[in-house]
Amino acid sequence: MPTLSLDQINRLSESDFQAHFAGVLEHSPQYAAQVARGRPYPDAEALAAAFARAARGGTPDAQRALIRAHPDLAGKAARAGDLTRESAHEQASAGLDRLSDAEYAEFHALNAAYHEKFGLPYVVCVREHDKASIFEQARRRLAHTHEQEVEAALHEIGRIARLRVLDLTQQPPALSPAPEVPMVKVRLGDNNYGKADVRLFKVFRDQPRHDIKDVQVRVAMQGDFEAAHVSGDNTDLVATDTVRNTIYALARDGLTGSVEAFGKHLIRHFVERGPRVTHARATFVEHTWDRMRSGGEAHDHAFVRQMPKHTATVSGDGHTFTVESGIDELYILKTTRSGWAGFHRDQFTTLPDTTDRVLATTVTARWTYRTEEPDTDEPDYDDVWTRVYQTLLDVFPDHYSHSMQQTLYRLGEAVLTRCDEIDRIHFSFPNRHHILYPLDRFGMDNPGVIFHADAEPYGVIEGWVERA
């Protein structure tokens, strides 16, 4: 069919428009009349989008009827030559008209699986695929619910419609090329890639009393990736989808203790198996859980999530590693034995001295370990984390705090005293202000009992405490 310019398309009668675009949505020319009423269209992409909207705009029954109007891939209609002109051209573009008997049988099994599960044909924009990717997408989509598959099929119908509209529309003449601007000289700097926010949950069922690990994992790989950035050459690159799958697969037998030890296991794998990977980093946020209790007895398989999180970052080249562990979202507070007085004052100071206040903060702590000798055992990372956590709970209330800075130093000193494995520790303490609420305007006193927990701008105290 001849192509028409956009100006001609916008001036066609409704019947001529419907005839020109009758094949855009398979065996469904009625949609072309609907799209005709939306003219004028500014460009071919807007016209194609109108067909995609029309396909989605029908009732659920109309949507399913449109999907069923599409032929099976390499099905009986294809072998008998009964496809529409558009479908025959599209299936040929993916080589579906040149299949061996074994390939036809494979497509027959695919079509049968779709009809059995969804009562629908498998619809895919074959011009954007080859035989391998057609099957790969089908395997994923067979896991859909019926509603998800209808949505996926309508998306593909929109893609098919777009290409068919472009085939029927003259493209505007290309503009004269702009004068070439010399490219600035650049080079690729530090870079990495990987998979983030992998939600990993493991149940340890080897004993009657279950244990669990609940972790968010991020893996970033570094190496010789310049060809991918500069020239689009993906040879020997590990797909981020493979990274995700690897994390789950290795966790089955490799996540047996701390996330730090598991991080080393992951890094060894990616450096050894990734042809271009020379270094990797694994970052973890582990949610902590405690056992539920009733009548004083701890349940074997029922848990309640706790407040602090166990964080960790492990990096290395597969042979040597740097490990950092941490605590996050530990909200601690004491209602007395804290003050803030004797500080510098100038013309902008409004805060009064206080020798008795509510001291509250959300602790973020991270620590590094002393250098591990090659022939020595690695630290028991989970035990160290537990000792740091308990130290914070023991020491925070045990002294009068003249400032958050003093408490930071005292906590760091106690951690390094109790945990010989740690080289240094960093704290970040945002002040969670609790401001005495003025009840006097209501004729009431407030003897330090009612406070406004203020979320407005807050002070942040941060620092390292290190071995001298």
CORVENLIN-V359430 format. One line per field, one symbol per residue. ss: DSSP state (@ for helix, = for strand, . for the rest). Layout:
# CORVENLIN-V359430
ss = ???
This chain:
# CORVENLIN-V359430
ss = ...=.@@@@@@..@@@@@@@.........@@@@@@@.......@@@@@@@@@@@@@...@@@@@@@@@.......@@@@@....@@@@@@@@@.......@@@@@@@@@@@@@@@@@@.......@@@..@@@@@@@@@@@....@@@@@@@@@@@@@@@@@@@@@@@=.......................============......=============..@@@@@@........@@@@@@@@@@@@@@@....@@@@@@@@@@@@@@@...==================..====================....==============...=.=.............=....===========...........@@@@@@@@@@@@@@@@....=..@@@@@@@@@@@@@@@...==========..===...@@@........===......=======..
